């Protein structure tokens, strides 16, 4: 159950950003953001520049499915102790180091290939990078939640977002620059070297304090009941059964035990909070191009300027949560994410006007940066410290799946109704999130009432 303690002074809210756990997330965010584009747009650019057919390149989008199904192996990351690594570095840091080794190994493997004639190997190494990246996400999320109290989670989320955006810039702009100046092979070797930033961060920071895996299993009533009921069975089966119950069954039953029937509505809220934003995302770039904006203008405004606005929104979200608490900011975040979609509808009607494009990107990225920081803090508060990796992986996957699914139909709606109508419809998808946010803010079990702190 959340234990947030707003409301504090602005000076105290700003001071949170100087805390070691908050600064740590800046570097771990960079480590998380770095691999993402290297198996998506950057890899696609490499393949196309080397003459690979567009139809073949399209299939590489399936690599991204690993990020949306990471909850399937999250229980393993949560509970399985790694030989040597867990003993020397702990559960969270051990898995992060293993994941980073997979990412670096996959990038080095890609750097050693000529894509033409080796697409099978390119796909294999891209899958290795994506699997390592998704695994690292699971471990980092658990590390973040266990490293600090709930009232620091929004600040940690905002610095994580800043670092993540920095990783995207490195994997996008920097990789393209190196590829242009030298070669794609050197670009990917450079990216593999940058994985070292995450490795150094993991080695420097301590493992969060948590009970040992054995102690956690022993204290699970369901595990104890299974052990009593399975007396006389082979020892290996009893151990496997106890592990499965503790790692897979208990994280889900724990969530429903703590929140009861409200758990279902919380899952609905998680699924719809960003649905209006994600559902319209696939049609943003086609809109810019169809309006006549140049690729250079799109890159400068949406990528460089947009990322800066997203970072600013993340910082603002962390500050506001630290001062006012999560509840009111959930309503505000859901509202502005929905409302800023109307800017795209206005852009579609106004046409090729650079000031309107800048206004649209400013509003959209500020809103999404703020809402992301707030929502990450909220999801962290829902997560039990006993099952951080498994529960948070489920929440974060559920957060994106509905919107991504609906986004696939965006082209059909635009073809039939036009861009302006499409973005208005996407805006209306955000109404359920606002209503549920209001309900959550009123429920003291889900978001406790603010407590005035000394100024």
For each residue, the residues with C-beta under 8 A, 3 or more apart:
1: 258 445
2: 150 326 381 382 446 447 448
3: 149 150 151 448
4: 150 151 325 326 381 447 448
5: 8 151 451 453
6: 151 321 322 323 324 325 450 451 453
7: 323 324 325 450 451 452 453
8: 5 12 13 322 323 453 455
9: 12 13 323 453 455
10: 13 14 319 323
11: 14 15
12: 8 9 15 16 322 453 455
13: 8 9 10 16 319 322 323
14: 10 11 17 319
15: 11 12 18 19
16: 12 13 19 22 152 155 318 322
17: 14 22 23 155 159 318
18: 15 22 23
19: 15 16 22 23 148 152 155
20: 23 24 205
21: 24 25 144 147 148 152 156
22: 16 17 18 19 25 26 148 152 155 156 159
23: 17 18 19 20 26 27 159
24: 20 21 27 28 147 201 205
25: 21 22 28 29 144 156 157 159 160 163
26: 22 23 29 30 159 160 162 163
27: 23 24 30 31 163 197 198 200 201
28: 24 25 31 32 96 140 143 144 160 163 198 201 202
29: 25 26 32 33 159 160 161 162 163 164 165 166 167
30: 26 27 33 34 163 164 166 167 170 197 198
31: 27 28 34 100 136 140 163 167 195 197 198 201
32: 28 29 35 36 133 136 137 140 160 163 164 167 198
33: 29 30 36 163 164 165 166 167 168 170 171
34: 30 31 38 103 167 168 170 171 191 194 195 197 198
35: 32 38 39 103 107 129 130 132 133 136 167 171 195
36: 32 33 39 40 133 167 168 171
37: 40 41 42 43 168 171 172 175
38: 34 35 42 43 107 110 129 171 175 188 191
39: 35 36 43 60 63 64 126 129 130 133
40: 36 37 43 44 60 61 63 64
41: 37 44 45 172
42: 37 38 45 46 171 172 175 176
43: 37 38 39 40 46 47 60 110 122 126
44: 40 41 47 48 57 60
45: 41 42 48 49 176 179
46: 42 43 49 50 115 179 184 187
47: 43 44 50 52 56 57 60 115 122
48: 44 45 51 52 54 57
49: 45 46 179 184
50: 46 47 114 115 116 184
51: 48 116
52: 47 48 56 57 115 116 119
53: 56 57
54: 48 57 58
55: 58 59
56: 47 52 53 59 60 119
57: 44 47 48 52 53 54 60
58: 54 55 61
59: 55 56 62 123
60: 39 40 43 44 47 56 57 63 123 126
61: 40 58 64
62: 59 65
63: 39 40 60 66 123 126 127 130
64: 39 40 61 67 68 130
65: 62 68 69
66: 63 69 70 127 130 131 134
67: 64 70 130 133 134 137
68: 64 65 397 400 401 404
69: 65 66 72 397
70: 66 67 73 74 134 135 137 138 393 396 397
71: 74 390 393 394 397
72: 69
73: 70 76 77 135 138
74: 70 71 77 78 138 389 390 392 393 394
75: 78 79 247 248 251 389 390
76: 73 79 80 247
77: 73 74 80 95 135 138 139 142 389 393
78: 74 75 138 142 247 251 387 388 389 390
79: 75 76 213 216 243 246 247
80: 76 77 243 247
81: 86 87 91 94 213
82: 85 86 94 95 98
83: 86 87
84: 87 88
85: 82 88 89 93 94 95 97 98
86: 81 82 83 89 90 91 94
87: 81 83 84
88: 84 85 94
89: 85 86 93 94 97 202 207
90: 86 93 94 207 208
91: 81 86 94 95 207 210 213
92: 95 96 139 142 143 146 207 208
93: 85 89 90 96 97 143 202 203 205 207
94: 81 82 85 86 88 89 90 91 97 98
95: 77 82 85 91 92 98 99 135 136 138 139
96: 28 92 93 99 100 136 139 140 143 198 202
97: 85 89 93 94 100 101 199 202
98: 82 85 94 95 101 102 135
99: 95 96 102 103 132 133 135 136 139
100: 31 96 97 103 104 132 136 195 198 199 202
101: 97 98 104 105 132
102: 98 99 105 106 128 129 131 132 135
103: 34 35 99 100 106 107 129 132 133 136 192 195
104: 100 101 107 108 192 195 196
105: 101 102 108 109 128 132
106: 102 103 109 110 125 126 127 128 129 132
107: 35 38 103 104 110 111 125 129 188 189 191 192 195
108: 104 105 111 112 188 189 192
109: 105 106 112 113 121 124 125 128
110: 38 43 106 107 113 122 125 126 129 188
111: 107 108 184 185 186 187 188 189 192
112: 108 109 185
113: 109 110 118 121 122 125
114: 50 117 118
115: 46 47 50 52 118 119 122
116: 50 51 52
117: 114
118: 113 114 115 121 122
119: 52 56 115 122 123
120: 123 124
121: 109 113 118 124 125
122: 43 47 110 113 115 118 119 125 126
123: 59 60 63 119 120 126 127
124: 109 120 121 127 128
125: 106 107 109 110 113 121 122 128 129
126: 39 43 60 63 106 110 122 123 129 130
127: 63 66 106 123 124 130 131
128: 102 105 106 109 124 125 131 132
129: 35 38 39 102 103 106 107 110 125 126 132 133
130: 35 39 63 64 66 67 126 127 133 134
131: 66 102 127 128 134 135
132: 35 99 100 101 102 103 105 106 128 129 135 136
133: 32 35 36 39 67 99 103 129 130 136 137
134: 66 67 70 130 131 137 138
135: 70 73 77 95 98 99 102 131 132 138 139
136: 31 32 35 95 96 99 100 103 132 133 139 140 198
137: 32 67 70 133 134 140 141 393 396
138: 70 73 74 77 78 95 134 135 141 142 389 392 393
139: 77 92 95 96 99 135 136 142 143 389
140: 28 31 32 96 136 137 143 144 160
141: 137 138 144 145 388 389 392 393 396
142: 77 78 92 138 139 145 146 388 389 392
143: 28 92 93 96 139 140 146 147 208
144: 21 25 28 140 141 147 148 153 156 157 160 380
145: 141 142 153 380 383 385 388 392
146: 92 142 143 208 209 210 385 388
147: 21 24 143 144 156 208
148: 19 21 22 144 152 153 156
149: 3 152 153
150: 2 3 4 153 377 380 381
151: 3 4 5 6 154 322
152: 16 19 21 22 148 149 155 156
153: 144 145 148 149 150 156 157 376 377 380 381
154: 151 157 158 317 318 321 322 326 373 374 376 377
155: 16 17 19 22 152 158 159 318 319 321 322
156: 21 22 25 144 147 148 152 153 159 160 318
157: 25 144 153 154 160 161 314 317 318 372 373 376 377 380
158: 154 155 161 162 314 315 317 318 319 369 373
159: 17 22 23 25 26 29 155 156 162 163 314 318
160: 25 26 28 29 32 140 144 156 157 163 164 376
161: 29 157 158 164 165 310 311 314 369 372 373 376
162: 26 29 158 159 165 166 311 314 315
163: 25 26 27 28 29 30 31 32 33 159 160 166 167
164: 29 30 32 33 160 161 167 168
165: 29 33 161 162 168 169 307 310 311
166: 29 30 33 162 163 169 170
167: 29 30 31 32 33 34 35 36 163 164 170 171
168: 33 34 36 37 164 165 171 172 307
169: 165 166 172 173 174 307
170: 30 33 34 166 167 173 174 175 191 194
171: 33 34 35 36 37 38 42 167 168 174 175 191
172: 37 41 42 168 169 175 176 303
173: 169 170 176 177 303 304
174: 169 170 171 177 178 190
175: 37 38 42 170 171 172 178 179 187 188 190 191
176: 42 45 172 173 179 180 187
177: 173 174 180 181
178: 174 175 181 182 186 187 190
179: 45 46 49 175 176 182 183 184 186 187
180: 176 177
181: 177 178
182: 178 179 186 187
183: 179 186 187
184: 46 49 50 111 179 187 188
185: 111 112 188 189
186: 111 178 179 182 183 189 190
187: 46 111 175 176 178 179 182 183 184 190 191
188: 38 107 108 110 111 175 184 185 191 192
189: 107 108 111 185 186 192 193
190: 174 175 178 186 187 193 194
191: 34 38 107 170 171 175 187 188 194 195
192: 103 104 107 108 111 188 189 195
193: 189 190 196
194: 34 170 190 191 197
195: 31 34 35 100 103 104 107 191 192 198 199
196: 104 193 199 200
197: 27 30 31 34 194 200 201
198: 27 28 30 31 32 34 96 100 136 195 201 202
199: 97 100 195 196 202 203
200: 27 196 197 203 204
201: 24 27 28 31 197 198 204 205
202: 28 89 93 96 97 100 198 199 205
203: 93 199 200
204: 200 201
205: 20 24 93 201 202
206:
207: 89 90 91 92 93
208: 90 92 143 146 147
209: 146
210: 91 146 216 385
211: 215 216 219 386
212: 215 216
213: 79 81 91 216 217
214: 217 218
215: 211 212 218 219
216: 79 210 211 212 213 219 220 246 386
217: 213 214 220 223 242 243 246
218: 214 215 223 224
219: 211 215 216
220: 216 217 223 224 245 246 250
221: 224 225
222: 225 226 245 246 249 250 253
223: 217 218 220 226 227 242 245 246 250
224: 218 220 221 227 228
225: 221 222 228 229
226: 222 223 229 230 238 241 242 245
227: 223 224 230 231 238 242
228: 224 225 231
229: 225 226
230: 226 227 233 237 238 241
231: 227 228
232:
233: 230 237 238
234: 237 238
235: 238 239
236: 239 240
237: 230 233 234 240 241
238: 226 227 230 233 234 235 241 242
239: 235 236 242 243
240: 236 237 243 244
241: 226 230 237 238 244 245
242: 217 223 226 227 238 239 245 246
243: 79 80 217 239 240 246 247
244: 240 241 247 248 249
245: 220 222 223 226 241 242 248 249 250
246: 79 216 217 220 222 223 242 243 249 250
247: 75 76 78 79 80 243 244 250 251 390
248: 75 244 245 251 252 390
249: 222 244 245 246 252 253
250: 220 222 223 245 246 247 253 254 386 387
251: 75 78 247 248 254 255 384 387 390 391 394
252: 248 249 255 256 394
253: 222 249 250 256 257
254: 250 251 257 258 384 386 387 391
255: 251 252 258 259 263 382 384 391
256: 252 253 259 260 263
257: 253 254 260
258: 1 254 255 263 384
259: 255 256 262 263 266 445 446
260: 256 257 263
261: 264 265
262: 259 265 266 443 445 446
263: 255 256 258 259 260 266 267
264: 261 267 268
265: 261 262 268 269 436 439
266: 259 262 263 269 270 382 440 446
267: 263 264 270 271 398
268: 264 265 271 272 432 436
269: 265 266 272 273 433 436 437 440
270: 266 267 273 379 395 398 399
271: 267 268 275 398 399 401 402
272: 268 269 275 402 429 430 432 433 436
273: 269 270 333 334 337 371 375 399 433 437
274: 277 278 337 371 375 399 400 403 433
275: 271 272 278 279 402 403 406 429 430 433
276: 279 280 337 338 341 403 426 427 428 429 430 433
277: 274 280 281 337 341 364 368 371 403 430
278: 274 275 281 400 402 403 404 406 407
279: 275 276 403 406 407 410 426 429
280: 276 277 283 284 341 344 407 410 422 423 426
281: 277 278 284 403 407
282: 286 407 408 410 411
283: 280 286 287 410 411 414 419 422 423
284: 280 281 287 288 302 344
285: 288 289 298 302
286: 282 283 289 290 411 414
287: 283 284 290 291 344 347 348 419
288: 284 285 291 293 298 302 357
289: 285 286 292 293 295 298
290: 286 287 419
291: 287 288 347 348 351 352
292: 289 351 352
293: 288 289 297 298 352 354 357
294: 297 298
295: 289 298 299
296: 299 300
297: 293 294 300 301 354 357
298: 285 288 289 293 294 295 301 302 303
299: 295 296 302 303 304
300: 296 297 303 304 305
301: 297 298 304 305 306 354 357 358 361
302: 284 285 288 298 299 305 306 361
303: 172 173 298 299 300 306 307
304: 173 299 300 301 307 308
305: 300 301 302 308 309 358 361 362
306: 301 302 303 309 310 361 364 365
307: 165 168 169 303 304 310 311 365
308: 304 305 311 312
309: 305 306 312 313 361 362 365 366 369
310: 161 165 306 307 313 314 365 366 368 369
311: 161 162 165 307 308 314 315 369
312: 308 309 315 316 366 369
313: 309 310 316 317 365 366 367 368 369 370 371 372 373
314: 157 158 159 161 162 310 311 317 318 369 370 372 373
315: 158 162 311 312 318 319 369 373
316: 312 313 319 320 366 369 370
317: 154 157 158 313 314 320 321 329 333 369 370 371 372 373 374
318: 16 17 154 155 156 157 158 159 314 315 321 322 373 377
319: 10 13 14 155 158 315 316 322 323
320: 316 317 323 324 329 332 370 374
321: 6 154 155 317 318 324 325 326 329 373 374 377
322: 6 8 12 13 16 151 154 155 318 319
323: 6 7 8 9 10 13 319 320
324: 6 7 320 321 328 329 450
325: 4 6 7 321 328 329 447 448 450
326: 2 4 154 321 329 330 374 377 378 381 447
327: 330 331 440 441 447 450
328: 324 325 331 332 441
329: 317 320 321 324 325 326 332 333 370 374
330: 326 327 333 334 374 375 378 437 440 441 447
331: 327 328 334 335 434 437 438 441
332: 320 328 329 335 336 370 374
333: 273 317 329 330 336 337 367 370 371 374 375 437
334: 273 330 331 337 338 371 430 433 434 437
335: 331 332 338 339 430 434
336: 332 333 339 340 363 366 367 370 371
337: 273 274 276 277 333 334 340 341 367 368 371 430 433
338: 276 334 335 341 427 429 430 431 433 434
339: 335 336 342 367 427
340: 336 337 343 360 363 364 366 367 368
341: 276 277 280 337 338 344 345 364 423 426 427 430
342: 339 345 346 423 424 427
343: 340 346 347 359 360 363 364
344: 280 284 287 341 347 348 360 364 419 423
345: 341 342 348 349 419 420 421 423 424 427
346: 342 343 349 350 356 360
347: 287 291 343 344 350 351 353 356 357 360
348: 287 291 344 345 351 418 419 420 423
349: 345 346 420
350: 346 347 353 356
351: 291 292 347 348
352: 291 292 293
353: 347 350 356 357
354: 293 297 301 357 358
355: 358 359
356: 346 347 350 353 359 360
357: 288 293 297 301 347 353 354 360 361
358: 301 305 354 355 361 362
359: 343 355 356 362 363
360: 340 343 344 346 347 356 357 363 364
361: 301 302 305 306 309 357 358 364 365
362: 305 309 358 359 365 366
363: 336 340 343 359 360 366 367
364: 277 306 340 341 343 344 360 361 367 368
365: 306 307 309 310 313 361 362 368 369
366: 309 310 312 313 316 336 340 362 363 369 370
367: 313 333 336 337 339 340 363 364 370 371
368: 277 310 313 337 340 364 365 371 372
369: 158 161 309 310 311 312 313 314 315 316 317 365 366 372 373
370: 313 314 316 317 320 329 332 333 336 366 367 373 374
371: 273 274 277 313 317 333 334 336 337 367 368 374 375
372: 157 161 313 314 317 368 369 375 376
373: 154 157 158 161 313 314 315 317 318 321 369 370 376 377
374: 154 317 320 321 326 329 330 332 333 370 371 377 378
375: 273 274 330 333 371 372 378 379 399
376: 153 154 157 160 161 372 373 379 380
377: 150 153 154 157 318 321 326 373 374 380 381
378: 326 330 374 375 381 382 447
379: 270 375 376 382 383 392 395 396 399
380: 144 145 150 153 157 376 377 383 392
381: 2 4 150 153 326 377 378 447
382: 2 255 266 378 379 391 395
383: 145 379 380 387 388 391 392 395
384: 251 254 255 258 387 388 391
385: 145 146 210 388
386: 211 216 250 254
387: 78 250 251 254 383 384 390 391
388: 78 141 142 145 146 383 384 385 391 392
389: 74 75 77 78 138 139 141 142 392 393
390: 71 74 75 78 247 248 251 387 393 394
391: 251 254 255 382 383 384 387 388 394 395
392: 74 138 141 142 145 379 380 383 388 389 395 396
393: 70 71 74 77 137 138 141 389 390 396 397
394: 71 74 251 252 390 391 397 398
395: 270 379 382 383 391 392 398 399
396: 70 137 141 379 392 393 399 400
397: 68 69 70 71 393 394 400 401
398: 267 270 271 394 395 401 402
399: 270 271 273 274 375 379 395 396
400: 68 274 278 396 397 403 404
401: 68 271 397 398 404 405
402: 271 272 275 278 398 405 406
403: 274 275 276 277 278 279 281 400 406 407
404: 68 278 400 401 407 408
405: 401 402 408
406: 275 278 279 402 403 409 410 429
407: 278 279 280 281 282 403 404 410
408: 282 404 405
409: 406 412 413
410: 279 280 282 283 406 407 413 414 422
411: 282 283 286 414 415
412: 409 415 416
413: 409 410 416 417 421 422 425
414: 283 286 410 411 417 418 419 422
415: 411 412
416: 412 413
417: 413 414 421 422 425
418: 348 414 421 422
419: 283 287 290 344 345 348 414 422 423
420: 345 348 349 423 424
421: 345 413 417 418 424 425
422: 280 283 410 413 414 417 418 419 425 426
423: 280 283 341 342 344 345 348 419 420 426 427
424: 342 345 420 421 427 428
425: 413 417 421 422 428 429
426: 276 279 280 341 422 423 429 430
427: 276 338 339 341 342 345 423 424 430
428: 276 424 425 431
429: 272 275 276 279 338 406 425 426 432
430: 272 275 276 277 334 335 337 338 341 426 427 433 434
431: 338 428 434 435
432: 268 272 429 435 436
433: 269 272 273 274 275 276 334 337 338 430 436 437
434: 331 334 335 338 430 431 437 438
435: 431 432 438 439
436: 265 268 269 272 432 433 439 440
437: 269 273 330 331 333 334 433 434 440 441
438: 331 434 435 441 442
439: 265 435 436 442 443
440: 266 269 327 330 436 437 443 446 447
441: 327 328 330 331 437 438 447
442: 438 439
443: 262 439 440 446 447
444: 447 448 449
445: 1 259 262
446: 2 259 262 266 440 443
447: 2 4 325 326 327 330 378 381 440 441 443 444
448: 2 3 4 325 444 451
449: 444
450: 6 7 324 325 327
451: 5 6 7 448
452: 7
453: 5 6 7 8 9 12
454:
455: 8 9 12
